[in-house]
């Protein structure tokens, strides 16, 4: 039984942390091979599951020490049909992987949750295609495509589903509709280029407004991920209805463009303290941004710096 599905505590205005760049941390800092950037493959072995547990614990300790909530996102960003097929996994293989991912986080919640540190389990969904390129599905196709993974999460202890690194508002609409059909709260997170726009050229404002219009505002909130604050801070407008819908950030440590990151063979970890100061400025300007974590190049040090800068 999901614990918070009917009353998500991160909507209360309290600070919630999340993890950082899972895949970049595991690959570049821990030397773990992740084919196609797919962390879900670690769920298939005892050794892999222990690597994931150790990864999450570093962040949970930060949240516990600072008395903040925590969003536990499953390692399932790639656990959908197309990416699974590239790795030799069919629907019958992906369903138990998604379920066991939630079970792993439920174990961690039982161990680390306190009244001061509520832990929310989020079923992580990734785009059908590349998170740096424009998808071409329409909303109906996206709803049908993502329905299977969302239905699986709805039958677990997951409290919500969160779709990350989306580049196409139609895919976001489909995911939101599939979540609503399965009575699952959902979060939509877009990624933007260095000009603050989606790779399609659509503004962040237009993307959020189009999804809200098509879904009756069904997403619980929106996020921005996989872009450095210098890429999007300039397009955010204080006092606007659409920016009040942005409830969280998971920014990159690096100021590099997506194209540059794609071509990079080394990790650009940026400056954790500088990243924390940029989050501080954003959360002061936009106080509804209360779910804070990282994306590519970030690890628990960045999240600790973000927490220190923003908790006050």
ZATORVO-241795 format. One line per field, with one value per residue (C-alpha): residue number from 0; residue in one letter; x, y, z. Coordinates in nm, 3 decimals. Example, Ala and Ser with C-alpha at 12.3 -4.5 7.8 and 13.67 -1.06 7.14 Angstrom:
BEGIN
k: (0  1)
r: (A  S)
x: (1.230  1.367)
y: (-0.450  -0.106)
z: (0.780  0.714)
# end
This chain:
BEGIN
k: (0  1  2  3  4  5  6  7  8  9  10  11  12  13  14  15  16  17  18  19  20  21  22  23  24  25  26  27  28  29  30  31  32  33  34  35  36  37  38  39  40  41  42  43  44  45  46  47  48  49  50  51  52  53  54  55  56  57  58  59  60  61  62  63  64  65  66  67  68  69  70  71  72  73  74  75  76  77  78  79  80  81  82  83  84  85  86  87  88  89  90  91  92  93  94  95  96  97  98  99  100  101  102  103  104  105  106  107  108  109  110  111  112  113  114  115  116  117  118  119  120  121  122  123  124  125  126  127  128  129  130  131  132  133  134  135  136  137  138  139  140  141  142  143  144  145  146  147  148  149  150  151  152  153  154  155  156  157  158  159  160  161  162  163  164  165  166  167  168  169  170  171  172  173  174  175  176  177  178  179  180  181  182  183  184  185  186  187  188  189  190  191  192  193  194  195  196  197  198  199  200  201  202  203  204  205  206  207  208  209  210  211  212  213  214  215  216  217  218  219  220  221  222  223  224  225  226  227  228  229  230  231  232  233  234  235  236  237  238  239  240  241  242  243  244  245  246  247  248  249  250  251  252  253  254  255  256  257  258  259  260  261  262  263  264  265  266  267  268  269  270  271  272  273  274  275  276  277  278  279  280  281  282  283  284  285  286  287  288  289  290  291  292  293  294  295  296  297  298  299  300  301  302  303  304  305  306  307  308  309  310  311)
r: (X  X  X  X  X  X  X  X  X  X  X  X  X  X  X  X  X  X  X  X  X  X  X  X  X  X  X  X  X  X  X  X  X  X  X  X  X  X  X  X  X  X  X  X  X  X  X  X  X  X  X  X  X  X  X  X  X  X  X  X  X  X  X  X  X  X  X  X  X  X  X  X  X  X  X  X  X  X  X  X  X  X  X  X  X  X  X  X  X  X  X  X  X  X  X  X  X  X  X  X  X  X  X  X  X  X  X  X  X  X  X  X  X  X  X  X  X  X  X  X  X  X  X  X  X  X  X  X  X  X  X  X  X  X  X  X  X  X  X  X  X  X  X  X  X  X  X  X  X  X  X  X  X  X  X  X  X  X  X  X  X  X  X  X  X  X  X  X  X  X  X  X  X  X  X  X  X  X  X  X  X  X  X  X  X  X  X  X  X  X  X  X  X  X  X  X  X  X  X  X  X  X  X  X  X  X  X  X  X  X  X  X  X  X  X  X  X  X  X  X  X  X  X  X  X  X  X  X  X  X  X  X  X  X  X  X  X  X  X  X  X  X  X  X  X  X  X  X  X  X  X  X  X  X  X  X  X  X  X  X  X  X  X  X  X  X  X  X  X  X  X  X  X  X  X  X  X  X  X  X  X  X  X  X  X  X  X  X  X  X  X  X  X  X  X  X  X  X  X  X  X  X  X  X  X  X  X  X  X  X  X  X)
x: (0.000  0.140  0.195  0.155  -0.031  -0.336  -0.141  0.204  0.401  0.625  0.321  0.319  0.599  0.867  1.209  1.258  1.585  1.635  1.940  2.186  2.314  2.271  2.408  2.705  2.794  2.784  2.977  3.240  3.288  3.228  3.344  3.024  2.928  2.574  2.486  2.275  2.296  2.049  2.079  1.791  2.022  2.178  1.850  1.919  2.205  2.269  2.589  2.407  2.131  2.392  2.557  2.220  2.151  2.489  2.416  2.082  2.208  2.458  2.170  1.938  2.204  2.218  1.840  1.831  2.113  1.938  1.581  1.446  1.215  1.346  1.217  1.332  1.328  1.353  1.649  1.407  1.461  1.548  1.309  1.061  0.990  1.225  1.530  1.462  1.454  1.794  1.929  1.745  1.462  1.100  0.781  0.783  1.131  1.065  0.755  0.937  1.236  1.011  0.839  1.161  1.297  1.007  1.058  1.422  1.319  1.044  1.312  1.520  1.218  1.145  1.502  1.553  1.217  1.154  0.884  1.131  1.237  0.933  1.044  0.829  0.872  0.862  0.844  1.091  0.996  1.222  1.145  1.082  1.377  1.692  1.656  1.858  1.662  1.309  1.059  0.788  0.505  0.165  -0.015  -0.227  0.078  0.265  -0.023  -0.041  0.338  0.397  0.080  0.245  0.521  0.281  0.032  0.311  0.404  0.037  0.035  0.328  0.414  0.512  0.344  0.370  0.536  0.782  0.884  1.230  1.426  1.125  1.178  0.831  0.514  0.303  0.490  0.433  0.060  0.045  0.228  0.003  -0.307  -0.179  -0.102  -0.449  -0.605  -0.412  -0.498  -0.131  -0.011  0.249  0.529  0.657  1.016  1.138  1.495  1.604  1.893  2.137  1.882  1.623  1.401  1.312  1.514  1.207  1.236  0.926  0.956  0.934  0.631  0.451  0.533  0.394  0.086  0.009  0.035  -0.184  -0.442  -0.456  -0.474  -0.681  -0.369  -0.339  0.039  0.106  0.389  0.662  1.039  1.343  1.625  1.943  2.037  2.257  2.080  2.257  2.064  1.716  1.722  1.687  1.356  1.178  0.934  0.843  0.474  0.363  0.114  0.333  0.639  0.428  0.372  0.747  0.795  1.150  1.492  1.742  2.013  2.339  2.668  2.818  2.748  2.813  2.543  2.376  2.581  2.903  2.800  2.719  3.071  3.244  3.448  3.517  3.293  3.241  3.142  3.134  3.144  2.906  2.918  2.844  2.557  2.421  2.431  2.245  1.976  1.951  1.887  1.626  1.439  1.430  1.285  1.051  0.962  0.743  1.060  1.092  1.209  1.582  1.831  2.080  2.132  2.437  2.768  2.616  2.656  2.577  2.828  2.631  2.302  2.454  2.573  2.228  2.067  2.302  2.239  1.861  1.753  1.787)
y: (0.000  0.340  0.557  0.910  0.872  1.059  1.333  1.409  1.577  1.772  1.983  2.126  2.372  2.192  2.133  1.795  1.670  1.411  1.237  1.362  1.225  0.854  0.732  0.971  0.894  0.519  0.530  0.798  0.790  0.423  0.265  0.067  -0.018  0.090  -0.013  0.254  0.460  0.214  0.191  -0.055  -0.338  -0.323  -0.451  -0.791  -0.893  -0.884  -0.688  -0.436  -0.385  -0.323  -0.058  0.114  0.093  0.246  0.521  0.617  0.596  0.877  1.111  0.982  1.060  1.420  1.452  1.290  1.508  1.823  1.728  1.751  1.526  1.305  1.188  0.835  0.801  0.449  0.365  0.305  0.603  0.358  0.078  0.125  -0.086  0.070  0.105  -0.233  -0.395  -0.246  -0.428  -0.754  -0.704  -0.755  -0.646  -0.961  -0.868  -0.497  -0.537  -0.720  -0.485  -0.184  -0.360  -0.467  -0.115  0.014  -0.269  -0.164  0.192  0.075  -0.106  0.211  0.414  0.179  0.216  0.591  0.764  0.977  1.235  1.505  1.314  1.178  0.966  0.965  0.690  0.807  0.577  0.736  0.744  0.849  0.958  0.698  0.833  1.026  1.282  1.530  1.501  1.590  1.306  1.284  1.098  1.257  1.259  0.950  0.748  0.862  0.769  0.419  0.376  0.480  0.321  -0.015  0.122  0.356  0.073  -0.131  0.151  0.199  -0.159  -0.101  0.113  0.404  0.727  0.897  0.879  1.138  1.177  1.324  1.479  1.533  1.736  1.715  1.848  1.585  1.308  1.491  1.513  1.139  1.054  1.280  1.122  0.768  0.858  1.000  0.688  0.480  0.718  0.801  1.151  1.260  1.512  1.633  1.748  1.916  1.965  2.273  2.383  2.663  2.922  2.802  2.649  2.290  2.134  2.181  2.558  2.574  2.792  2.636  2.853  2.723  2.362  2.387  2.580  2.334  2.034  2.199  2.297  1.947  1.766  2.001  2.077  1.718  1.714  1.783  2.017  2.057  2.039  2.133  1.882  1.807  2.171  2.414  2.706  2.949  2.785  2.857  3.113  3.399  3.269  3.231  3.509  3.597  3.625  3.437  3.152  2.911  2.959  2.893  2.545  2.467  2.276  2.148  2.151  1.882  2.077  1.967  2.049  2.138  2.447  2.246  2.205  1.871  1.823  1.886  1.646  1.379  1.406  1.419  1.122  1.272  1.395  1.768  1.798  2.177  2.361  2.232  2.558  2.768  2.537  2.571  2.951  2.941  2.718  2.959  3.251  3.056  2.930  3.279  3.416  3.119  2.983  2.704  2.524  2.292  1.960  1.999  1.752  1.717  1.564  1.495  1.538  1.591  1.364  1.377  1.661  1.885  1.799  1.869  2.209  2.281  2.186  2.405  2.701  2.665  2.521  2.854)
z: (0.000  -0.099  0.206  0.070  -0.258  -0.132  0.048  -0.090  0.191  -0.048  -0.136  0.216  0.142  0.341  0.189  0.024  -0.118  -0.388  -0.526  -0.786  -1.113  -1.054  -1.383  -1.400  -1.038  -1.090  -1.417  -1.356  -0.979  -0.904  -1.229  -1.283  -1.639  -1.731  -2.085  -2.259  -1.937  -1.780  -1.401  -1.377  -1.485  -1.138  -0.993  -1.149  -0.918  -0.545  -0.606  -0.821  -0.567  -0.298  -0.518  -0.550  -0.177  -0.099  -0.350  -0.196  0.163  0.107  0.020  0.289  0.549  0.424  0.453  0.796  0.932  0.811  0.899  0.546  0.352  0.075  -0.263  -0.342  -0.722  -0.861  -1.090  -1.379  -1.611  -1.890  -1.788  -2.073  -2.380  -2.637  -2.414  -2.257  -2.602  -2.684  -2.380  -2.445  -2.195  -2.295  -2.115  -1.903  -1.780  -1.720  -1.505  -1.222  -1.250  -1.193  -0.904  -0.736  -0.771  -0.562  -0.312  -0.267  -0.189  0.044  0.246  0.263  0.365  0.649  0.771  0.730  0.757  1.065  1.145  1.037  0.725  0.541  0.246  -0.068  -0.327  -0.687  -0.988  -1.231  -1.598  -1.882  -2.237  -2.503  -2.700  -2.622  -2.345  -2.549  -2.873  -2.977  -2.961  -3.226  -3.054  -3.028  -2.694  -2.766  -2.868  -2.559  -2.331  -2.478  -2.470  -2.107  -1.966  -1.895  -1.673  -1.494  -1.434  -1.278  -1.042  -0.952  -0.826  -0.588  -0.286  -0.513  -0.407  -0.745  -1.085  -1.213  -1.577  -1.624  -1.912  -2.135  -2.451  -2.605  -2.447  -2.625  -2.447  -2.120  -2.194  -2.264  -1.943  -1.737  -1.891  -1.830  -1.469  -1.417  -1.571  -1.316  -1.029  -0.977  -0.889  -1.141  -1.180  -1.516  -1.556  -1.873  -1.986  -2.177  -2.394  -2.307  -2.427  -2.176  -2.446  -2.520  -2.802  -3.023  -2.977  -2.758  -2.450  -2.106  -2.040  -2.351  -2.264  -1.912  -2.022  -2.302  -2.071  -1.810  -2.071  -2.221  -1.886  -1.673  -1.470  -1.352  -1.284  -0.917  -1.018  -1.275  -1.247  -1.454  -1.482  -1.677  -1.740  -1.547  -1.374  -1.610  -1.894  -1.759  -1.477  -1.724  -1.867  -1.533  -1.453  -1.095  -1.018  -1.329  -1.299  -1.497  -1.277  -0.969  -1.116  -1.094  -0.771  -0.801  -0.964  -1.054  -1.232  -1.387  -1.222  -1.560  -1.767  -2.085  -2.348  -2.404  -2.720  -2.528  -2.252  -2.510  -2.651  -2.312  -2.189  -1.847  -1.567  -1.523  -1.156  -1.160  -0.827  -0.556  -0.358  -0.665  -0.755  -0.402  -0.426  -0.758  -0.607  -0.314  -0.549  -0.743  -0.438  -0.288  -0.610  -0.660  -0.314  -0.452  -0.565  -0.268  -0.419  -0.477  -0.618  -0.898  -1.238  -1.456  -1.274  -0.929  -0.629  -0.258  -0.207  -0.441  -0.274  0.069  -0.056  -0.201  0.128  0.328  0.099  0.083  0.418  0.596)
# end
